[in-house]
Amino acid sequence: MEVLRARSEEDTCTFRQSAMLFHGISGGEIQGIMEEMERRSKTDSRLAKGVQMNGRETTMPSVNSEKPALCAGCGGKIADRYYLLAVDKQWHLRCLKCCECKLALESELTCFAKDGSIYCKEDYYRRFSVQRCTRCHLGISASEMVMRARDSVYHLSCFTCTTCNKTLTTGDHFGMKDNLVYCRVHFESLMQGDYHTQLNYTELAAKSG
């Protein structure tokens, strides 16, 4: 078995991940915004933190605007002091939601966009991920570590023995039948039982990382 980083082909489906920046429309120093946000709700306070973009922390620029911005979600004017900037558009805090599950994304650091629609991470990978886990059938993100066995790919947490649910790691011996993974003990038990005539020791393998 080998632990590999999943290869991503998401560029072919116009994948776009957007870091969301928090803005104070009326301007002011960042520290002043932070102090005020500590007195606001827990949700708003999370928005005041810096976000990670390409491994670097971005600051929260202030915007002075005489003309109110329009929300990309509802189309209404943004009169609130605080708003979100995602996929180069401005949003009311309440309007930035996943188009599938309606999860509010105001407290998330990233969102995902395709064909003008906004998705949370889970729904984006569920719908558009190129690779899917053989066991749970959910999408695998480009940054996830995976386990590979033959032509199948698995989440690390899904690469377990079908019988005892033991987690299998690099160097462990395992057997496969119908894309089901078994630890060595239970694979050998299968060979001694009903599957004796169908399975053989060539199915038992260990792949090193």
C-alpha positions as CSV (number, residue, x, y, z in Angstrom):
1,M,0.0,0.0,0.0
2,E,1.2,3.5,-0.6
3,V,0.0,6.8,0.7
4,L,-0.2,9.2,-2.2
5,R,-1.5,12.7,-2.7
6,A,-4.5,12.6,-4.9
7,R,-4.0,14.1,-8.3
8,S,-6.5,16.8,-9.2
9,E,-8.2,17.3,-12.5
10,E,-10.6,19.9,-11.2
11,D,-9.3,22.6,-13.5
12,T,-11.2,20.9,-16.3
13,C,-14.5,21.7,-14.6
14,T,-13.6,25.4,-14.1
15,F,-13.0,24.9,-10.4
16,R,-12.6,28.0,-8.4
17,Q,-11.8,28.3,-4.8
18,S,-12.1,31.8,-3.3
19,A,-10.7,33.1,0.0
20,M,-13.3,35.4,1.6
21,L,-12.1,38.7,2.9
22,F,-13.9,40.7,5.6
23,H,-14.3,44.4,5.0
24,G,-15.4,47.4,7.1
25,I,-17.2,49.8,4.8
26,S,-16.6,52.8,7.0
27,G,-12.9,52.3,7.1
28,G,-10.7,52.6,10.2
29,E,-7.8,50.8,11.6
30,I,-7.7,47.0,11.7
31,Q,-7.1,46.9,15.4
32,G,-10.1,49.1,16.0
33,I,-12.3,46.7,14.0
34,M,-11.0,43.8,15.9
35,E,-11.8,45.4,19.2
36,E,-15.3,46.2,18.2
37,M,-15.9,42.8,16.7
38,E,-15.0,41.2,20.1
39,R,-18.2,42.8,21.4
40,R,-20.3,41.5,18.6
41,S,-21.7,38.0,18.2
42,K,-19.5,35.0,17.9
43,T,-20.3,34.6,14.2
44,D,-19.2,38.2,13.4
45,S,-16.0,37.8,15.6
46,R,-14.9,34.9,13.5
47,L,-15.1,37.0,10.4
48,A,-12.7,39.5,11.8
49,K,-9.8,37.1,11.7
50,G,-7.3,37.1,8.9
51,V,-7.7,34.3,6.3
52,Q,-5.1,32.2,4.7
53,M,-4.5,32.7,1.0
54,N,-1.7,30.8,-0.7
55,G,0.0,30.2,2.6
56,R,0.0,33.9,3.6
57,E,-2.2,35.7,5.9
58,T,-4.2,38.4,4.3
59,T,-5.3,41.6,6.1
60,M,-8.8,43.1,6.1
61,P,-8.7,46.2,3.9
62,S,-11.1,48.9,4.7
63,V,-13.3,50.4,2.0
64,N,-14.6,54.0,1.8
65,S,-17.5,54.2,-0.6
66,E,-20.0,56.9,-1.2
67,K,-22.2,54.7,-3.3
68,P,-23.5,51.6,-1.5
69,A,-22.4,48.3,-2.9
70,L,-24.9,45.8,-4.2
71,C,-25.1,42.3,-2.8
72,A,-24.3,39.5,-5.3
73,G,-26.8,37.3,-3.5
74,C,-30.0,39.3,-3.1
75,G,-29.2,42.2,-5.3
76,G,-30.0,44.7,-2.6
77,K,-27.8,47.6,-1.3
78,I,-25.3,46.8,1.4
79,A,-25.9,49.3,4.1
80,D,-24.4,47.1,6.8
81,R,-21.0,48.2,8.2
82,Y,-19.6,44.8,7.5
83,Y,-19.9,42.6,4.5
84,L,-18.1,39.7,2.7
85,L,-16.0,39.7,-0.4
86,A,-16.1,36.3,-2.2
87,V,-15.3,35.4,-5.8
88,D,-14.7,39.1,-6.5
89,K,-18.2,40.0,-5.4
90,Q,-19.7,41.6,-2.3
91,W,-22.3,39.9,-0.1
92,H,-24.4,40.5,2.9
93,L,-23.3,38.2,5.7
94,R,-26.7,36.5,5.6
95,C,-26.7,36.0,1.8
96,L,-23.5,34.0,1.2
97,K,-24.9,30.4,1.3
98,C,-24.3,27.1,-0.4
99,C,-26.7,26.8,-3.3
100,E,-27.2,23.1,-2.4
101,C,-27.6,22.7,1.3
102,K,-28.1,26.4,2.1
103,L,-25.3,26.3,4.7
104,A,-24.4,29.9,5.7
105,L,-20.8,30.5,4.7
106,E,-20.1,33.7,6.6
107,S,-17.9,31.9,9.2
108,E,-16.0,29.8,6.6
109,L,-12.5,30.8,5.3
110,T,-13.2,29.5,1.8
111,C,-16.1,28.8,-0.6
112,F,-16.3,27.2,-4.0
113,A,-17.8,28.5,-7.2
114,K,-18.8,26.9,-10.5
115,D,-20.9,28.4,-13.3
116,G,-21.9,31.3,-11.1
117,S,-23.1,29.2,-8.2
118,I,-21.6,29.1,-4.7
119,Y,-21.0,25.8,-2.9
120,C,-19.7,24.7,0.5
121,K,-16.7,22.4,0.4
122,E,-18.7,19.2,1.0
123,D,-21.2,19.8,-1.7
124,Y,-18.7,21.0,-4.3
125,Y,-16.6,17.8,-4.0
126,R,-19.7,15.7,-3.8
127,R,-20.9,17.0,-7.2
128,F,-17.7,17.8,-9.1
129,S,-14.8,15.9,-7.6
130,V,-13.1,13.8,-10.3
131,Q,-11.9,11.2,-7.9
132,R,-14.3,9.3,-5.5
133,C,-13.5,7.0,-2.7
134,T,-14.2,3.4,-3.6
135,R,-15.8,2.7,-0.2
136,C,-17.9,5.7,0.7
137,H,-18.3,7.1,-2.8
138,L,-17.7,10.7,-1.7
139,G,-15.4,13.0,-3.5
140,I,-11.7,13.3,-2.7
141,S,-10.2,16.8,-2.6
142,A,-6.9,17.6,-4.4
143,S,-5.2,18.2,-1.1
144,E,-6.2,15.0,0.7
145,M,-3.9,12.1,1.4
146,V,-5.3,8.8,0.0
147,M,-4.6,5.1,0.0
148,R,-4.4,3.3,-3.3
149,A,-5.0,-0.4,-4.0
150,R,-4.9,-1.7,-7.5
151,D,-7.1,0.7,-9.5
152,S,-9.1,1.9,-6.4
153,V,-8.5,5.0,-4.3
154,Y,-9.7,5.4,-0.7
155,H,-9.9,8.1,2.0
156,L,-7.4,7.2,4.7
157,S,-10.3,6.8,7.1
158,C,-12.1,4.5,4.7
159,F,-9.2,2.1,4.1
160,T,-10.2,-0.4,6.7
161,C,-10.9,-4.1,7.0
162,T,-14.4,-4.9,5.9
163,T,-14.8,-7.4,8.7
164,C,-13.1,-5.9,11.7
165,N,-12.8,-2.3,10.7
166,K,-9.1,-2.3,11.5
167,T,-7.4,0.7,9.9
168,L,-4.8,-0.4,7.3
169,T,-1.7,1.7,6.9
170,T,1.4,1.6,4.7
171,G,3.2,-1.7,4.9
172,D,0.2,-3.7,6.2
173,H,-0.7,-6.9,4.3
174,F,-4.3,-6.9,3.0
175,G,-6.5,-8.8,0.6
176,M,-9.2,-7.6,-1.8
177,K,-12.4,-9.1,-3.1
178,D,-15.0,-7.2,-5.2
179,N,-13.3,-3.9,-4.2
180,L,-13.7,-4.8,-0.5
181,V,-10.5,-4.7,1.6
182,Y,-9.7,-7.2,4.3
183,C,-6.8,-7.4,6.8
184,R,-4.5,-10.4,6.4
185,V,-6.2,-12.4,9.2
186,H,-9.7,-12.1,7.8
187,F,-8.7,-12.4,4.2
188,E,-7.1,-15.8,5.1
189,S,-10.2,-16.7,6.9
190,L,-12.2,-16.1,3.8
191,M,-9.9,-18.3,1.8
192,Q,-10.5,-21.1,4.2
193,G,-14.3,-20.6,4.0
194,D,-16.8,-20.2,1.2
195,Y,-14.4,-18.2,-1.0
196,H,-11.7,-20.9,-0.9
197,T,-12.0,-21.8,-4.5
198,Q,-12.3,-18.2,-5.7
199,L,-9.4,-16.6,-3.9
200,N,-5.7,-17.4,-3.8
201,Y,-2.7,-16.0,-2.1
202,T,-1.8,-13.8,-5.1
203,E,-4.6,-11.6,-3.8
204,L,-2.6,-10.9,-0.7
205,A,-0.3,-7.9,-1.2
206,A,1.7,-5.3,0.6
207,K,2.6,-2.1,-1.2
208,S,5.2,0.1,0.5
209,G,5.0,3.9,0.4
